[in-house]
Amino acid sequence: MAAVDVPRPVPGPRDVLVRIEVAGICGSDRHMFRGEYPTAMPVTLGHEFCGIVEAVGADVRVVAVGDRITADPNIACGQCAACRAGRVNLCAKLQAIGVTRDGGFAEYCVVPENQAVVLPEGIDPRHGAFSEPLACCLHGLDVARIKPGDSVVVLGGGVIGLLMVQLAKLAGAAVVILVTRQAPRRELALTLGATHALDPRAGDVVAMVHEIVSGGADVALECAGVPETFHQSLKVVRKGGAAVLFGVMAQGVEVKVEPFDLLVREVRLESAYLNPHTHQRAADMIAAGQLALDPLISRIVEIADVPEELGGDPRQGDIKVMVRPGQRG
């Protein structure tokens, strides 16, 4: 599969036309490209992006030509039971830019005005493109309910895990343990706020965590999206602790759970999906410089390289690969 030329999209009355500056490649993009995650085909992928508004529809009132924006890709209907309850991420008619409608792996993308978040002048567009994954992480933190002084285990050292390390520290966690196989990511995590970084190949992860935090951690954040780390998340937490499923496994994957163990330890098993009401918060945090983002950017590729990136396995050492139309770096 290769990149193809398509006509420049035309914005509707309430849309803005965005010239894409930078788009981030997400693990879920790989799942969608491989048919492991539901999407609408054919569709242009790319749901993490930042760009400049080049045209606006006749009924657009707030966003202006020349604004740099990031887009909340998830478009809720506002009318179903989930939307009325404020749980817009569970909308019965949810659409998403880069999933069910054309997204940011292109030179141009159409964004409904209500989904556009204007960024301050001068912000690095590479940083702006982190708004969507950060917004999802913020929802995960909301679900986890981390309190000052808590102990937190982050399972998975990719871009999500390294964002979660920083957010857990900002939330006041006293102990933040990152678990990942890759030594450079462990070293980076320690500079980003982790108090411990464990190699799962060095021993039993559950035993290592319990040695650091007697009785287990208050919160485990599963950020790898594989059965092994899912099971570990349930075991590393203390009685009454919380395990939050955040990583995306391929659709159809099943794992075994021992309900009795969760019952008698009263472990709170939660999941966090998408970014309900958190995209503006994420953009504000990025604009305020509250997170270290430059160390998370591994490579920048061209649009023509995207099919190969999505179809293959991530390169060893990559954290976040970004796409910049017309430029390699």
C-alpha positions in Angstrom: 0.0 0.0 0.0 1.3 3.5 -0.9 0.3 7.1 -0.3 -2.0 8.5 -3.0 -3.0 11.9 -4.3 -6.6 12.9 -3.5 -8.4 16.2 -4.1 -8.0 18.9 -1.4 -11.0 18.7 0.9 -13.6 21.4 1.0 -14.8 22.7 4.4 -18.6 22.8 5.0 -20.3 25.8 6.6 -19.2 25.0 10.1 -15.8 23.5 9.3 -12.3 24.8 9.0 -9.7 23.6 6.5 -6.4 22.9 8.2 -3.0 22.7 6.6 -1.3 19.9 8.6 2.1 20.9 10.1 2.7 17.8 12.2 0.8 14.6 12.8 1.7 11.9 15.3 1.7 8.2 14.6 -0.3 6.3 17.3 -0.2 2.6 18.1 -3.9 2.5 17.3 -3.1 3.8 13.8 -1.1 0.6 13.3 -4.1 -1.5 14.6 -6.4 0.3 12.2 -4.0 -0.1 9.3 -3.9 -3.8 9.9 -7.6 -4.2 10.4 -7.3 -5.0 14.1 -9.4 -2.0 15.2 -12.8 -0.9 13.8 -12.6 2.0 11.3 -14.4 3.2 8.1 -12.5 2.2 5.0 -11.3 3.8 2.9 -10.2 6.6 5.2 -7.2 8.8 5.8 -5.8 7.9 9.2 -4.2 10.3 11.6 -6.0 11.6 14.7 -3.1 13.4 16.5 -2.2 16.6 14.6 -1.6 20.3 14.7 -1.9 22.7 11.8 -2.8 26.2 10.5 -6.3 27.2 9.5 -6.3 28.2 5.8 -10.0 28.5 5.2 -13.2 28.6 7.2 -16.9 27.9 6.4 -19.5 30.6 6.2 -20.9 29.9 9.6 -17.6 29.6 11.5 -17.5 32.3 14.2 -14.6 31.6 16.6 -11.8 30.0 14.7 -10.0 32.3 12.2 -7.8 31.9 9.2 -4.2 31.8 10.4 -4.9 30.2 13.8 -2.8 27.3 14.8 -5.1 24.6 16.1 -5.1 21.1 17.4 -8.2 19.0 16.9 -10.2 16.8 19.3 -10.9 14.0 16.9 -13.8 12.5 18.7 -17.2 13.8 17.5 -20.1 12.9 19.7 -23.8 13.3 18.6 -24.8 15.1 21.8 -28.2 13.4 21.8 -27.8 9.8 22.9 -28.1 8.5 26.5 -24.3 8.5 26.9 -24.0 12.1 25.7 -26.8 13.3 27.8 -25.0 11.7 30.8 -21.8 13.6 29.9 -20.0 10.4 28.8 -19.3 11.6 25.3 -16.6 9.1 24.7 -19.2 6.4 24.8 -21.5 8.1 22.3 -23.7 5.6 20.4 -23.0 7.5 17.1 -19.4 8.5 17.8 -17.3 9.5 14.8 -13.6 10.3 14.8 -11.3 12.3 12.6 -8.7 9.8 11.4 -10.9 6.8 12.2 -14.3 7.2 10.5 -13.6 10.4 8.6 -10.4 11.6 6.9 -7.6 12.6 9.3 -4.2 14.2 9.5 -1.9 11.9 7.5 -2.3 14.3 4.6 -1.4 17.9 3.6 -5.0 19.1 4.5 -7.8 18.0 6.8 -11.3 19.3 7.4 -12.2 19.8 11.1 -15.6 20.9 12.5 -15.1 24.2 14.3 -16.4 22.8 17.6 -13.6 20.2 17.5 -10.8 22.8 17.0 -8.8 24.1 19.9 -6.8 27.2 19.2 -3.2 27.2 20.4 -1.2 30.2 21.5 1.0 31.9 18.9 4.6 30.6 18.9 3.8 27.1 20.2 5.9 24.4 18.6 3.5 22.5 16.3 5.3 19.2 17.3 4.2 19.9 20.8 0.7 20.8 19.7 0.3 17.4 18.1 0.7 15.8 21.5 -2.6 17.3 22.7 -4.7 14.3 21.7 -2.6 11.6 23.4 -2.1 13.8 26.4 -5.9 14.4 26.6 -6.5 10.6 26.6 -3.8 10.2 29.4 -5.6 12.9 31.4 -8.8 10.9 31.3 -6.8 7.9 32.5 -5.6 9.9 35.4 -9.1 11.1 36.2 -10.3 7.5 36.3 -7.3 6.4 38.4 -8.0 9.2 41.0 -4.3 9.4 42.0 -3.9 11.3 45.3 -0.8 13.1 46.7 1.5 10.6 48.3 0.2 7.6 46.3 2.4 4.9 44.7 1.8 4.4 41.0 3.1 1.6 38.6 3.1 2.4 34.9 3.3 -0.7 32.8 4.7 0.1 29.4 7.4 2.6 28.4 6.1 4.0 25.1 5.0 7.5 24.6 1.8 6.9 26.7 3.7 5.4 29.6 6.2 8.3 29.6 3.4 10.8 29.6 1.7 9.0 32.4 4.9 9.1 34.4 5.0 12.8 34.2 1.3 13.2 34.9 1.5 10.9 38.0 4.3 13.0 39.3 2.3 16.2 38.7 -0.6 14.6 40.5 1.6 14.3 43.6 2.5 10.6 43.5 5.4 9.9 45.9 6.5 6.7 44.2 6.3 6.3 40.4 7.5 3.0 39.0 7.9 2.5 35.2 8.2 -1.1 33.9 9.6 -1.5 30.4 12.1 -3.8 28.6 14.0 -1.0 26.9 16.9 0.5 28.9 16.9 3.9 27.2 13.2 4.3 28.1 13.9 3.4 31.7 16.7 5.9 31.9 14.5 8.6 30.3 11.7 7.8 32.7 14.0 8.5 35.7 14.7 12.0 34.2 11.0 12.6 33.7 9.9 11.9 37.3 9.9 8.2 37.8 11.4 7.1 41.2 12.1 3.6 39.9 12.4 1.9 36.5 12.2 -1.8 36.3 13.2 -4.3 33.6 10.6 -7.1 33.5 13.3 -9.5 32.3 15.2 -9.0 35.5 12.7 -10.9 37.6 9.1 -11.2 38.6 7.5 -7.8 38.1 4.9 -8.3 40.9 7.6 -9.3 43.4 9.8 -6.4 42.4 7.0 -3.9 42.9 6.0 -5.4 46.2 9.6 -5.1 47.4 9.5 -1.4 46.6 6.0 -0.7 47.9 5.1 -3.1 50.8 1.6 -4.6 50.1 1.5 -3.2 46.5 0.9 0.1 44.8 -2.1 2.3 45.1 -2.6 2.5 41.3 -1.4 0.6 38.3 -1.7 2.1 34.8 -1.6 -0.5 32.0 -0.2 1.3 29.0 1.3 -1.5 26.9 -1.9 -3.2 25.6 -0.7 -6.8 25.9 -2.1 -9.6 28.1 1.1 -9.9 30.2 0.9 -6.3 31.4 -2.8 -6.5 31.9 -2.3 -9.5 34.3 0.5 -7.7 36.1 -1.6 -4.6 36.6 -4.1 -6.7 38.7 -1.3 -8.2 40.8 0.9 -5.2 41.5 -1.8 -3.2 43.3 -2.5 -3.4 47.0 -5.8 -4.4 48.6 -8.3 -1.7 47.7 -6.0 -0.4 44.9 -7.0 0.5 41.3 -5.8 -1.1 38.1 -6.6 1.1 35.0 -6.7 -0.5 31.6 -5.5 2.0 29.1 -3.4 0.3 26.5 -5.2 -0.9 23.3 -5.1 -4.6 22.6 -6.2 -5.8 19.2 -9.9 -6.4 18.9 -10.8 -10.0 19.7 -7.9 -10.7 22.1 -9.1 -12.4 25.3 -7.4 -12.7 28.7 -8.2 -14.8 31.7 -9.1 -13.1 35.0 -9.5 -14.6 38.5 -12.6 -12.9 39.9 -12.1 -14.4 43.4 -8.7 -12.6 43.7 -10.1 -9.3 42.6 -13.1 -9.8 45.0 -11.2 -10.6 48.2 -8.7 -7.8 47.6 -11.4 -5.5 46.4 -9.3 -4.3 43.5 -10.9 -1.6 41.4 -10.6 -2.6 37.8 -11.3 0.4 35.6 -10.8 1.3 31.9 -10.2 4.7 30.3 -11.2 5.2 26.7 -10.5 8.3 24.6 -10.6 11.9 25.9 -14.0 13.1 27.3 -13.8 16.8 28.1 -10.0 16.7 28.4 -8.6 18.1 25.1 -8.6 21.7 26.2 -6.9 20.8 29.4 -4.2 19.0 27.5 -3.6 21.9 25.1 -3.4 24.3 28.1 -0.8 22.1 29.9 1.3 21.9 26.7 1.0 25.7 26.2 2.1 26.2 29.8 5.2 24.0 29.3 4.2 21.6 32.1 5.5 18.5 30.3 8.8 17.5 28.7 7.9 16.6 25.1 11.0 17.0 23.1 12.6 13.8 24.6 9.6 11.8 23.4 10.0 12.7 19.7 12.1 10.1 17.9 11.8 10.8 14.2 9.9 12.9 11.7 9.0 11.3 8.4 7.2 12.2 5.2 3.6 11.2 4.2 5.1 8.8 1.7 6.7 6.9 4.5 3.6 6.4 6.5 2.3 3.1 5.0 5.7 1.5 5.7 5.7 2.9 9.3 2.1 1.6 9.9 2.6 -1.8 8.3 5.9 -2.6 10.0 6.8 -3.0 13.7 8.0 0.1 15.5 11.8 0.5 15.3 13.8 -0.4 18.4 14.1 2.8 20.5 11.3 4.8 18.8 9.0 6.6 21.2 6.9 9.0 19.1 7.3 9.1 15.3 5.7 12.2 13.7 4.7 13.0 10.1 5.5 16.4 8.6 4.3 16.9 5.0 7.1 17.6 2.6 9.9 17.4 5.2 12.1 14.7 6.6 14.2 15.1 9.8 
